[in-house]
Amino acid sequence: MVYDFHMHTFLSDGVLLPCELIRRAIVRGYTALAITDHAGRSMMQQVIEETARDCALVRKHWGFPALPGVELTHIPASSVAELATEAKELGAVVIVVHGETPVEPVEPGTNLAAVQCPDVDILGHPGLLTEEEARQAAANEVCLELTARKGHNLGNGRVARIARDCGARLIVDSDTHEPGDLLTEERARLVALGAGLSEAEAHEALVTNPQWLLAIAEERYRARWG
């Protein structure tokens, strides 16, 4: 049982077609996924619409819950709420914000802007997360990501500890860019446990919270894409 709501195709900086990524994930044992290619305002509509076409095809022929989404990436922190709302209006049913990872020059303030926005679903790889950011995430039901991606995962232990203390939801994602990045159940579990979660907390991050988010995203999908 693998849920993954942060994945990239060659519509941004991944290497696979959306359909191929989905097919490989199905074979790997995935239960559901969201494709969240990088975008700012310039690419947002194209990325969402093209991803949605392949998600619809997969749903029709394979019955697999693939979701069109977007990762708002390296945008001005002050534009997060505006662009998240725009992404949702364009049909993104999972909205990730590229957090202040320790290995990229994301604008300071992006984490806080993301967790204050109710249109954001996931703050990806939030790096040196603060308690205030985690409290805001809890209040606005924004999931905080534990990531399997090298470099970005340097903050996982801190994110797990502060999220636990502040009551924020955690979720494990791959940030897939190529086939070897795809999760397995065991790899996802190791990400959770390696961040310092207990077995019960890992189950919440791997199953309970993803199922909660999936139910919300599926409702949005039906309302927007039929």
C-alpha positions in Angstrom: 0.0 0.0 0.0 1.8 3.1 -1.3 0.4 6.6 -1.5 2.5 9.3 -3.1 1.4 12.9 -3.7 4.6 14.5 -5.0 5.9 13.3 -8.4 7.3 14.8 -11.5 7.2 14.0 -15.3 9.0 15.4 -18.3 6.4 18.2 -18.2 8.9 19.7 -15.8 12.2 18.1 -14.7 11.2 14.4 -14.6 12.1 11.9 -17.3 8.8 10.0 -17.9 5.5 10.6 -19.6 2.7 11.0 -17.1 1.2 7.7 -18.4 4.5 5.8 -18.1 5.1 7.2 -14.6 1.6 6.0 -13.5 2.1 2.6 -15.1 5.5 2.0 -13.4 3.9 3.1 -10.1 1.1 0.6 -10.5 3.6 -2.2 -11.1 5.6 -1.0 -8.1 2.5 -1.5 -5.9 1.1 2.0 -5.6 -2.5 2.5 -4.3 -2.9 6.1 -5.5 -0.7 9.0 -6.6 -0.7 12.7 -7.7 1.5 14.1 -10.4 2.7 17.5 -9.3 5.0 19.0 -11.8 6.9 22.2 -11.1 5.2 25.4 -12.2 4.8 29.1 -11.6 2.2 31.2 -13.2 3.8 30.7 -16.6 3.4 26.9 -16.9 0.6 26.2 -14.5 -2.3 25.8 -16.9 -0.4 23.7 -19.4 1.0 21.4 -16.7 -2.4 20.8 -15.0 -4.4 20.3 -18.2 -1.9 17.9 -19.8 -1.5 15.9 -16.6 -5.3 15.7 -16.3 -5.7 14.2 -19.7 -3.4 11.2 -18.8 -5.0 10.9 -15.4 -8.4 10.6 -17.1 -7.1 8.0 -19.6 -5.7 5.9 -16.8 -8.8 6.1 -14.7 -10.9 5.0 -17.6 -8.8 2.1 -18.7 -7.0 1.0 -15.6 -9.3 2.2 -12.8 -6.4 3.7 -11.0 -6.8 6.9 -8.9 -4.3 9.2 -10.5 -4.7 12.8 -9.6 -3.6 16.0 -11.5 -1.7 18.4 -9.3 1.0 21.0 -9.3 4.1 22.0 -7.2 4.4 25.7 -7.0 8.1 26.2 -7.2 10.5 29.1 -6.4 7.7 31.6 -6.6 7.6 34.8 -4.5 6.5 33.9 -1.0 3.9 36.7 -1.2 2.3 35.1 -4.2 1.7 31.7 -2.7 -2.0 32.2 -1.8 -2.8 33.9 -5.1 -1.2 31.1 -7.2 -2.6 28.3 -5.1 -6.1 29.6 -5.6 -5.4 29.9 -9.3 -4.1 26.4 -9.5 -7.2 25.0 -7.8 -9.4 27.0 -10.2 -7.5 25.5 -13.1 -8.2 22.0 -11.9 -5.2 21.0 -9.7 -6.7 18.7 -7.1 -3.4 18.4 -5.1 -1.4 21.5 -4.5 2.1 21.2 -3.2 4.4 24.2 -2.4 8.1 23.7 -2.8 9.3 24.4 0.7 12.5 25.9 2.1 14.6 22.8 1.5 18.2 23.2 2.8 19.7 22.5 -0.7 17.9 25.1 -2.8 17.6 28.9 -2.6 13.9 29.1 -1.9 12.8 32.5 -0.7 12.6 32.8 3.1 8.9 33.1 4.1 7.7 30.5 1.6 7.1 27.9 4.3 5.0 30.3 6.4 3.0 31.5 3.4 2.2 28.0 2.3 1.0 26.7 5.7 -1.2 29.8 6.1 -3.0 29.1 2.9 -6.0 26.7 3.1 -5.7 26.0 -0.7 -2.3 24.3 -0.1 -2.4 20.6 0.6 1.3 19.8 1.2 4.4 21.8 2.1 7.1 19.8 0.4 10.5 19.2 2.0 10.1 22.2 4.4 13.7 22.0 5.7 14.4 24.0 8.9 10.7 24.1 9.8 9.8 26.3 12.7 7.2 25.7 15.5 5.1 28.6 14.2 5.0 27.1 10.7 4.0 23.7 12.1 1.3 25.3 14.3 -0.1 27.1 11.2 0.0 23.9 9.2 -2.0 22.1 11.9 -4.5 24.9 12.0 -5.0 25.0 8.3 -4.7 21.2 7.7 -1.6 21.5 5.5 0.4 18.3 5.4 4.1 18.5 6.2 6.2 16.3 4.0 8.8 13.7 5.0 10.7 13.2 1.7 12.6 10.3 0.3 14.6 12.6 -2.0 18.3 13.0 -1.4 19.4 16.4 0.0 15.8 17.5 0.6 15.6 14.8 3.3 18.2 16.4 5.5 15.4 18.2 7.4 13.2 15.1 7.9 14.1 14.5 11.5 13.4 18.1 12.5 10.2 18.2 10.5 9.0 15.0 12.2 9.8 16.2 15.7 8.3 19.7 15.4 5.2 18.3 13.6 4.6 15.9 16.4 5.0 18.6 19.0 2.6 20.9 17.2 0.0 18.4 16.1 0.5 18.8 12.4 -0.2 16.1 9.8 2.8 14.3 8.3 2.9 12.6 4.9 5.7 10.6 3.2 6.3 11.4 -0.5 9.0 10.3 -3.0 9.5 13.6 -5.0 10.0 11.2 -7.9 11.9 12.4 -11.0 12.9 9.1 -12.5 11.9 5.4 -12.2 14.4 4.6 -9.5 12.8 7.2 -7.2 9.5 5.4 -6.9 8.6 4.2 -3.4 7.9 0.7 -2.2 6.1 0.0 1.1 9.3 -0.8 2.8 11.2 2.3 1.5 8.4 4.6 2.5 8.3 3.0 6.0 12.1 3.5 6.4 11.7 7.2 5.5 9.1 7.5 8.2 11.0 5.5 10.9 14.3 7.1 9.9 12.8 10.5 10.6 12.2 9.4 14.2 8.5 8.3 14.0 7.2 5.4 16.0 5.5 2.6 14.2 2.1 4.1 15.1 3.1 7.5 13.9 4.6 6.0 10.7 1.2 4.4 10.0 -0.5 7.7 10.3 2.0 9.3 7.9 1.9 6.4 5.4 -1.7 5.4 5.5 -4.1 7.5 7.7 -3.1 10.9 6.5 -2.7 9.9 2.8 -6.2 8.3 2.8 -7.6 11.5 4.4 -6.0 13.6 1.6 -7.0 11.2 -1.1 -10.7 11.4 -0.1 -10.5 15.2 -0.3 -8.7 15.1 -3.7 -11.1 12.6 -5.1 -14.0 14.8 -4.3 -12.3 17.7 -6.0 -11.5 15.6 -9.0 -15.1 14.5 -9.4 -16.3 18.1 -9.1 -13.8 19.5 -11.7 -13.1 16.6 -14.1 -16.1 14.3 -13.7 
